[in-house]
Amino acid sequence: AQARGYLTGYQPSSPCIALLKDKQVLGILQRHDIENKSAVEVATILKGWFDQHCEKEGPSIPRDQFEKLTPYSGCGSSIPMAGGGMPIQVPKP
């Protein structure tokens, strides 16, 4: 709910992916931006945003904590996962 306050000027959208820095939107993908793209295309856009706007190499928490994290593997959406739930392969530069 707090993130919605930073997205003024953008219509609510589900799904929606935004990159924010200092409460400013640096990039946003809304449903209409995502619908016609493959998972790889979306991942490539996100990687481009991070490459352009993020200064520090990740992860942003200590490595031992990062390695204990379990990736989130579900959501409440009824939209089928691209590729039948197969892992996304992001092209390397």
Buried (B, 14 or more C-beta within 10 A) or exposed (E): EEEEEEBEEEEEBEBBBBBBEEEEBBBBBBEEBBEEBEBBEBBBBBBEBEEEEEEEEEEEEEEEEEEEEEEEEEEEEEEEEBEEEEEEEEEEE
